[in-house]
Amino acid sequence: MRETSAQTKMLTPHFYYWGLVTAACLCLIATIVTGMLVGFVTADPVKLNPIYIRTLRPLHTLFSLSWIFLGIAGFTGLFCAKGKKAGLYLAVIQHFTYLLFLIWATASIVQQQFSGREYISWQAQISVPLVAAMLMTVLTVVRGWKRIVKHSTEAGWLLLLGTTLVIAGLVETHLYLLGNIALDPRRDLAIQWHGLDTFIAGWIISIYGIGMLLLPAKGKPLRLKWLYIIALIGITCDFGHHNYPSPQATYIKIIAFSATMLAIISFLRHLHSVRRKGNRGELIHDSLRQVEVWTLFAVSTGVLMAVPHLNRYIHGTYAVVGHTMGSMIGVNTFLLLAAVWAFAGVTGRWRYRLLTTSSVFLALFVVVFTGLGIARGILRTEQIFMTWIHQVRGYYILIPASGFLLSLALLALAIDATWLSFGKATAALPAPLPQEPSVGA
């Protein structure tokens, strides 16, 4: 009876990985809520307490990144997990390490303790559990390599390369802690932006690896290796295209510009993919087509922002935020939502219709940001700040107005994804032991 009890109470890796996906979906909900609040504060910062924006923006960034990283870890683990014991301890440690980072970083930001760095808004020591958890994600890919490659060779290399680059980029962004770097603004900027570009590229590559797992199995050798080599060159050399005004050497700017232009090849590849016909009418396929369309937007606007003459007007404006929102939501979020549906094994055309509605509202949201950014970029080259800010300030109300519609649609998708993942985690719980009849029964 004791042996039966131990077997019944044993939790499988699926429980912990679905737990990570559930936590990721809750982070998505928190991202949407904090994003709406940030929009309202941006529209009228004078009447609202400035402390709100100092806290809300880092929280918004933290939750959005956590949605991505926990999602990547969860889906990678779910695909690689098999049996009741294989990888159990790795799943448990990874689960609680990610949660430790999330809770610690949230508490630090709420207490107004920041790093002062972009994207990595939490204090440096809090990145230790994050790096540890990411290393476990890499180990999960290595342990499940045969299983992944049997399904898709591209998925294996994308996940291995992406998760490794995330760690490398995150570590590089913390090199400012070294005194000789922190005291040199030029070196600090070059390393900071190269690290962030590597960090961002890493999670995007990982998410596309997850996307490959959603497609039908194609256990074929790696194709078009030269494209992967070109992409790797672009990733490792792209460290300065969005900070031309910084005091860096000219050759760094030239290398970064050339590396960014290689993304045109990716643009053409994705354009061809969108135009191909496939299994239309299927939830996952149609969702991935939405992702492809937004990938075209992300790549094309990224290339345009790297053109020096355009960068002069766009850099540091809401146009950059528009590019970021289109990429984070249209590519990352839509693809991870499709992963929730695929791994949960659900259908329902209403989900795709809601995703399409979100896509339309996202396009409106991006147009607002881009328009405000271009207006600001042009006006600031001709007038002083105190003059042009009053000309555009009244239009900032368009940010929460357009974002509100998008937030409602995304919130419905996020709640549905949370409910699905929580249901899967609950289903992975061990069945309760049958109670023995009492003596008097």
Disulfide bonds with the S-S distance in Angstrom:
none
